[in-house]
Amino acid sequence: MALEPPGPRVFSRAIRSTPLPSPFRPPTSIAKYNGETKPKLWLADFRLACQLGGARGDNRAIIRQLPLFLSNTARRWLEELLANQIHDWTDLVRVFEGNFKGTYIRLGNSWDLSLCKQKSGETLREYARRFSKQRTELPHIPDHDVILAFVSGTACKDLVRELGQNRPQTVDKLMDMVANYAAGQEAVDAFFSHEGSKEKMSVDNDEGPSRGPKKSKKKKKA
């Protein structure tokens, strides 16, 4: 009786028996799959990395490498599947995507960006920096929606008035206007804060030391 080839039983016997190409360099740039990225995209990257390593002719050799690139949870899931379900790459994509399509982290949308509001005590520059960071995580949102989200999120009424008068058409233009406005606002605040300090010092110096009324000395009667 032939020995059972190693590997998850969900793979067909042909896959588990496929020898690795020689030479073959296993991928070193592929992070183990943990369910948090789009499964079909990760599989495509994994296959490409294996092909660049030497596995160009047969997807069965690539599939056989898969367990080594799964996190503990994903590996346990694969090991517990019913036997003989995956015979080729199409089967793998179907089974893999069917399990993980509900677990990976999806990109947000314009609604998520509109929830980014300027906080109490947060400067305009701080808010713009936080807004921009969140926006870079949502690159597919149209410029119009990004601009609308920023305008609805800022607490600076004068800036909103200026943006209404000179409507930016792109996010780059919006951020240029915001940066210029923030710089001007900070310069004005710094100037008047300095002037206020000078006036206070001037008033304090004019008053001089406190002097009480002089007491008249009465001559004692002889």
Stockholm file with secondary structure:
# STOCKHOLM 1.0

chainA/1-222         MALEPPGPRVFSRAIRSTPLPSPFRPPTSIAKYNGETKPKLWLADFRLACQLGGARGDNRAIIRQLPLFLSNTARRWLEELLANQIHDWTDLVRVFEGNFKGTYIRLGNSWDLSLCKQKSGETLREYARRFSKQRTELPHIPDHDVILAFVSGTACKDLVRELGQNRPQTVDKLMDMVANYAAGQEAVDAFFSHEGSKEKMSVDNDEGPSRGPKKSKKKKKA
#=GR chainA/1-222 SS CCCCCSSCTTBCHHHHHCCCCSSCCCCSSCCCBCSSSCHHHHHHHHHHHHHHTTCCSCHHHHHHHGGGGBCHHHHHHHHTSCTTCBCSHHHHHHHHHHHHTTTSCCCCCHHHHHTCCCCTTCCHHHHHHHHHHHHHTCTTSCHHHHHHHHHHHCCCHHHHHHHHHSCCSSHHHHHHHHHHHHHHHHHHHHHHHHHHHHHHHHHHHHHCSCCCCCCCCCCCCC
#=GC SS_cons         CCCCCSSCTTBCHHHHHCCCCSSCCCCSSCCCBCSSSCHHHHHHHHHHHHHHTTCCSCHHHHHHHGGGGBCHHHHHHHHTSCTTCBCSHHHHHHHHHHHHTTTSCCCCCHHHHHTCCCCTTCCHHHHHHHHHHHHHTCTTSCHHHHHHHHHHHCCCHHHHHHHHHSCCSSHHHHHHHHHHHHHHHHHHHHHHHHHHHHHHHHHHHHHCSCCCCCCCCCCCCC
//
